[in-house]
């Protein structure tokens, strides 16, 4: 067995092909995510979906849950190549369906199909890092993974807004199809690393549990849009019970009690993403509705946050020490950014919201990189796929719940100042909870 030289980096001949492939694949997801988020308010108005705006985000995230869990367990059984290929195909099909959708309902179906692909692609990116790279290179690789958002954050919102205003928003989705083919061509040939077979025997258990989790979460979000308490309460309670029971089967033991180590790392990922993506989801809508800025100007906030996330990740990777403290500090900076953003959206000027998201993105980069490196480093042999899936699951579930709850609130009250205030206050409280949870990521 050849011992890896300590002088090797993530772009050395041993790792170069996989590094480039992972960055390209994640970059595709980032380009679609930032571009669509910028023009989603306009799409919802054109297709008559503003009243269920949150579902355009929640549908993708709920499907993401299923794709994440299935891909992670499939990778533990037979390697990452097949689940990654299936993920790219599902992403391309969903892009086609969303781009050609004549109605809001079919658009949501396209987003759901996209979500299956995004879940598989992102889970496999983290799995490959855990399988292929030695621990000394993982923090750098996670920082590079964050940098895969750099170019999309610069061009995604701008290009999406320009395309939507000239040849139409549908081409933002249709353009993803050839890009997905290129990403697959660059990534899949290099996936030859075998995986250790998973010890558990049932192949159906992850599918059943992930579908139950997505269904339970969807029931809760749908119930919150009802106006009759006699129906809302029991329906929401039933969905919550189903989701919690399913969650026990798709996350490491001890996750619901925030046990130290990997389980706490999963909880930290949930809180981080609930704060960041739950705030960011309503940044463009808040700026366009309350401050009356253009989609292009609103997209600047998304770009600023993504770029500062990369900067925070790079700083943390360079000073990869005391990860627990880094996570706590990152949460605190993220909450400060939410506060500044909220003031800019609710009171103005809108440019202040962009500054707030520069602050928040930096804190997110520091905390996200430190927490992910620490958690994956504690994954047992043969469980890198399932732990990576649990982390990605926490991210997608958090995004779905935060965007769904915020969307339900805006649907009930309208796109008015009190509704956005409640959304941003809620994400800030979750950030403060994250400061406490950060203490438990180390054993």
C-alpha positions in Angstrom: 0.0 0.0 0.0 1.4 3.4 -1.0 1.6 6.0 1.8 0.3 9.4 0.8 2.9 12.0 0.9 2.3 14.9 3.3 3.3 17.3 0.5 0.4 16.2 -1.7 -2.5 18.6 -2.0 -6.0 18.4 -3.3 -4.8 19.1 -6.9 -1.9 16.7 -6.9 -2.0 14.0 -9.5 -3.4 11.5 -7.0 -6.5 13.6 -6.3 -6.8 16.0 -9.2 -9.5 14.2 -11.3 -11.8 13.7 -8.4 -11.2 17.3 -7.1 -12.1 18.8 -10.4 -15.1 16.6 -10.9 -16.5 17.3 -7.4 -16.1 21.0 -7.8 -17.8 21.0 -11.3 -20.8 19.0 -10.1 -21.4 21.1 -7.0 -20.8 24.3 -9.0 -23.7 23.2 -11.2 -26.0 22.9 -8.2 -24.8 26.3 -7.0 -25.5 27.9 -10.3 -29.0 26.6 -10.4 -29.7 27.5 -6.8 -28.6 31.1 -6.8 -30.0 31.8 -10.3 -33.5 30.4 -9.5 -33.6 32.1 -6.1 -33.1 35.4 -7.8 -36.0 35.1 -10.3 -38.4 32.9 -8.2 -40.5 35.8 -7.1 -41.2 36.7 -10.8 -41.9 33.0 -11.7 -44.4 32.7 -8.9 -46.2 35.8 -10.0 -46.3 34.7 -13.7 -47.6 31.2 -12.8 -50.0 32.3 -10.1 -48.0 30.7 -7.3 -47.2 33.7 -5.0 -49.7 32.4 -2.4 -47.7 29.2 -2.1 -44.2 30.7 -2.7 -42.6 28.7 0.0 -43.5 25.4 -1.7 -41.2 26.2 -4.6 -38.3 25.9 -2.1 -39.9 23.3 0.1 -40.7 20.9 -2.8 -37.0 20.8 -3.9 -35.8 20.4 -0.3 -38.3 17.6 0.6 -37.3 15.6 -2.5 -33.7 16.4 -1.5 -34.3 14.4 1.7 -35.2 11.2 -0.3 -32.3 11.6 -2.8 -29.8 12.2 0.0 -30.7 9.2 2.1 -31.0 6.8 -0.8 -27.7 8.0 -2.3 -25.8 7.8 1.0 -26.9 4.2 1.7 -26.3 3.1 -1.9 -22.8 4.5 -1.7 -22.0 2.5 1.4 -23.2 -0.7 -0.4 -21.6 -0.3 -3.8 -19.7 2.9 -4.2 -20.6 6.5 -5.2 -20.7 6.2 -9.0 -24.2 4.9 -9.6 -26.0 7.2 -7.1 -24.1 10.2 -8.5 -25.1 9.3 -12.0 -28.7 8.8 -11.0 -28.6 12.2 -9.2 -27.3 14.0 -12.3 -30.0 12.4 -14.5 -32.8 13.3 -12.0 -31.5 16.9 -11.9 -31.6 17.2 -15.7 -35.1 15.7 -16.0 -36.4 18.1 -13.3 -34.8 21.1 -15.0 -36.6 20.1 -18.2 -39.9 19.7 -16.5 -39.7 23.0 -14.6 -38.5 24.9 -17.7 -41.4 23.6 -19.8 -44.1 23.7 -17.0 -47.3 25.5 -18.1 -48.6 25.8 -14.6 -47.4 26.3 -11.0 -48.3 22.7 -10.1 -46.1 21.2 -12.8 -43.4 23.7 -12.0 -43.4 22.4 -8.4 -43.2 18.8 -9.7 -40.2 19.8 -11.7 -38.6 21.3 -8.6 -39.3 18.1 -6.7 -37.6 16.0 -9.4 -34.6 18.4 -9.3 -34.5 18.0 -5.6 -34.0 14.2 -5.9 -30.9 14.9 -8.0 -29.5 17.7 -5.9 -29.8 15.5 -2.8 -27.8 12.6 -4.4 -25.2 14.9 -5.9 -24.5 16.8 -2.7 -24.4 13.7 -0.6 -21.9 12.1 -3.0 -19.7 15.1 -2.9 -19.3 14.8 0.9 -19.0 11.0 0.7 -16.2 11.3 -1.8 -14.3 13.6 0.4 -14.6 11.2 3.3 -13.6 8.2 1.2 -10.8 9.6 -1.0 -9.0 12.3 0.9 -6.8 11.9 4.1 -8.0 13.9 7.1 -5.3 16.5 6.7 -6.7 17.5 3.3 -10.4 17.4 4.2 -10.7 20.9 5.6 -9.0 22.2 2.5 -11.4 20.2 0.3 -14.4 21.5 2.1 -13.1 25.0 1.6 -12.7 24.3 -2.1 -16.2 22.9 -2.2 -17.4 26.2 -0.8 -15.4 27.9 -3.5 -17.4 26.0 -6.0 -20.1 28.6 -5.2 -17.8 31.5 -6.1 -18.4 31.8 -9.9 -22.1 30.9 -9.6 -22.5 33.5 -6.9 -21.0 36.1 -9.2 -22.7 35.2 -12.4 -25.8 33.1 -11.3 -28.1 35.9 -10.1 -26.9 38.4 -12.8 -27.3 35.9 -15.7 -30.6 34.5 -14.4 -32.1 38.0 -14.1 -30.8 38.9 -17.6 -32.0 35.7 -19.2 -35.4 36.1 -17.5 -35.8 39.7 -18.7 -34.8 39.0 -22.3 -35.5 35.5 -23.6 -37.6 34.3 -20.6 -37.2 32.6 -17.3 -37.7 29.1 -18.7 -34.2 29.1 -20.3 -32.6 29.4 -16.9 -33.8 25.8 -16.3 -33.4 24.5 -19.8 -29.7 25.6 -19.8 -29.1 23.3 -16.9 -29.5 20.2 -19.1 -26.4 20.4 -21.2 -24.4 21.7 -18.2 -25.5 18.6 -16.2 -24.2 16.4 -19.1 -20.8 18.1 -19.0 -20.6 17.7 -15.2 -21.3 14.0 -15.5 -18.8 13.5 -18.3 -16.1 15.2 -16.1 -16.9 13.5 -12.8 -18.1 9.9 -13.4 -15.0 8.4 -15.1 -12.9 9.0 -12.1 -15.1 7.2 -9.6 -13.3 4.0 -9.0 -12.9 4.0 -5.2 -14.7 0.9 -3.8 -16.9 1.3 -0.7 -17.0 -0.9 2.3 -20.3 -2.8 2.3 -22.8 -1.5 4.8 -23.5 -4.0 7.7 -27.2 -3.6 7.8 -29.2 -5.8 5.4 -32.4 -4.0 4.5 -32.3 -1.9 1.3 -35.8 -0.8 1.6 -35.6 0.7 5.1 -33.8 3.9 4.0 -36.3 4.4 1.2 -39.3 3.9 3.5 -37.9 6.1 6.2 -36.8 9.0 3.9 -40.2 9.0 2.1 -42.0 9.0 5.5 -39.8 11.9 6.7 -40.5 13.9 3.6 -44.2 13.1 3.7 -44.5 14.0 7.4 -42.7 17.3 6.9 -44.9 18.1 3.9 -48.1 17.4 5.9 -46.9 19.8 8.7 -46.2 22.5 6.1 -49.5 22.0 4.3 -51.4 22.0 7.6 -49.9 25.4 8.5 -51.6 26.9 5.4 -55.0 26.0 6.6 -57.2 28.4 8.4 -59.4 26.0 10.5 -57.8 25.1 13.8 -59.9 22.0 14.1 -58.2 20.6 11.0 -54.8 22.3 11.3 -53.8 21.0 14.8 -54.5 17.3 14.4 -53.1 17.3 10.8 -49.9 19.1 11.9 -49.5 16.8 14.9 -49.9 13.7 12.8 -47.3 14.9 10.3 -44.9 15.8 13.1 -45.1 12.4 14.7 -44.5 10.7 11.4 -41.5 12.9 10.7 -39.9 12.4 14.1 -40.3 8.6 14.0 -38.8 8.5 10.5 -36.0 10.8 11.5 -34.8 8.3 14.1 -34.1 5.8 11.3 -32.2 8.1 9.0 -29.9 9.9 11.4 -27.2 8.6 13.8 -28.4 7.3 17.2 -28.6 10.2 19.6 -29.3 12.9 17.1 -32.6 13.9 18.7 -30.9 14.2 22.1 -27.9 16.1 20.7 -25.4 13.4 21.8 -21.8 14.5 21.7 -19.8 13.8 18.5 -21.4 12.9 15.2 -25.1 13.2 16.4 -24.4 16.8 17.7 -22.7 17.5 14.4 -25.8 16.6 12.5 -27.9 18.9 14.8 -25.4 21.8 14.3 -25.7 21.4 10.5 -29.5 21.6 10.8 -29.4 24.8 12.9 -26.8 26.4 10.6 -28.8 25.8 7.5 -32.1 26.7 9.1 -30.6 30.1 10.0 -28.7 30.8 6.8 -31.1 29.4 4.1 -34.2 30.2 6.1 -33.1 33.8 6.0 -31.7 33.9 2.5 -34.9 32.3 1.0 -36.8 35.5 1.8 -34.1 38.0 1.1 -35.0 38.5 -2.6 -38.8 38.5 -1.9 -38.4 41.0 1.0 -36.3 43.4 -1.1 -38.6 43.3 -4.1 -41.8 43.6 -2.1 -40.8 46.0 0.7 -38.0 48.0 -0.8 -39.2 47.7 -4.4 -35.8 46.9 -5.9 -35.3 44.9 -9.1 -34.6 41.2 -9.2 -31.0 42.0 -10.3 -30.4 44.2 -7.3 -32.0 41.7 -4.9 -29.7 39.0 -6.4 -26.7 41.0 -5.2 -27.5 39.9 -1.6 -27.3 36.3 -2.6 -23.9 36.8 -4.4 -22.5 38.7 -1.5 -23.5 36.0 1.0 -22.1 33.2 -1.1 -18.7 35.0 -1.7 -18.3 35.8 2.0 -19.2 32.1 2.8 -16.2 31.1 0.6 -14.0 33.6 2.4 -15.0 32.3 5.8 -14.4 28.7 4.8 -10.9 29.7 3.5 -10.0 31.4 6.8 -11.2 28.4 8.8 -9.3 25.9 6.6 -6.1 27.9 7.1 -6.5 28.0 10.8 -8.0 24.6 11.4 -7.8 24.6 15.2 -10.3 24.4 18.0 -13.2 23.6 15.7 -15.7 23.8 18.5 -14.8 27.4 19.2 -14.9 28.2 15.5 -18.4 26.8 15.2 -19.7 28.9 18.1 -18.0 32.0 16.8 -19.4 31.4 13.3 -23.0 31.1 14.7 -22.6 34.4 16.6 -21.4 36.2 13.4 -24.2 34.7 11.4 -26.8 35.9 13.9 -25.3 39.4 13.7 -25.6 39.3 9.9 -29.3 38.3 10.2 -29.9 41.3 12.4 -28.3 43.7 9.9 -30.1 42.1 7.0 -33.4 42.3 8.7 -33.0 46.0 9.3 -32.1 46.6 5.7 -35.1 44.7 4.4 -37.6 46.0 6.9 -36.5 49.6 7.3 -33.9 50.2 4.6 -31.8 51.1 2.7 -31.8 47.8 0.8 -28.0 48.0 0.4 -27.7 47.5 4.2 -29.3 44.0 3.7 -26.5 43.1 1.3 -24.0 44.2 3.9 -25.8 42.1 6.5 -25.5 39.1 4.3 -21.8 39.6 3.8 -21.4 39.4 7.6 -23.7 36.4 7.8 -22.1 34.5 5.0 -18.6 34.9 6.6 -19.9 33.4 9.8 -21.6 30.6 7.9 -18.4 29.7 6.1 -16.4 29.5 9.3 -19.0 27.4 11.2 -20.0 25.2 8.3 -16.4 24.2 7.4 -15.4 23.5 11.0 -18.5 21.5 11.9 -18.4 19.4 8.7 -14.7 18.6 9.0 -15.1 17.6 12.7 -18.2 15.5 12.1 -17.0 13.5 9.1 -13.6 13.0 10.8 -15.5 11.0 13.5 -17.4 8.8 11.1 -16.6 5.1 11.5 -15.1 3.1 8.6 -17.9 2.0 6.2 -20.3 4.7 7.4 -18.9 7.7 5.5 -21.8 7.5 3.1 -24.5 7.4 5.8 -22.9 10.1 7.9 -22.5 12.3 4.8 -26.2 11.6 4.0 -27.2 12.5 7.5 -25.4 15.9 7.3 -26.9 16.6 3.9 -30.3 15.4 5.2 -30.1 17.9 8.1 -29.3 20.7 5.6 -32.2 19.9 3.3 -34.7 19.3 6.1 -33.7 22.6 7.7 -34.1 24.5 4.5 -37.4 22.9 3.7 -38.8 23.5 7.2 -37.5 27.1 7.4 -38.7 28.1 4.0 -42.0 26.3 4.4 -42.8 27.9 7.7 -41.8 31.3 6.4 -43.8 30.8 3.3 -46.9 29.7 5.3 -46.5 32.8 7.4 -46.3 35.1 4.4 -49.2 33.3 2.7 -51.3 33.9 5.8 -50.4 37.6 6.4 -49.2 38.7 3.0 -45.8 40.0 2.0 -45.9 42.7 4.7 -43.4 43.9 7.2 -44.6 41.9 10.3 -44.4 38.6 8.3 -40.8 39.2 7.3 -40.0 40.4 10.8 -41.3 37.1 12.3 -39.2 35.1 9.7 -36.0 36.8 10.5 -36.6 36.8 14.3 -37.2 33.1 14.1 -33.9 32.3 12.3 -32.0 34.5 14.7 -33.3 32.5 17.7 -32.2 29.3 16.0 -28.8 30.8 15.6 -28.5 31.5 19.3 -29.5 27.9 19.9 -26.7 26.9 17.6 -24.1 28.6 19.8 -25.1 26.2 22.6 -25.2 23.1 20.4 -21.7 23.9 19.1 -20.2 22.9 22.4 -21.2 19.3 21.9 -19.6 18.6 18.5 -16.4 17.3 20.2 -16.4 14.3 22.5 
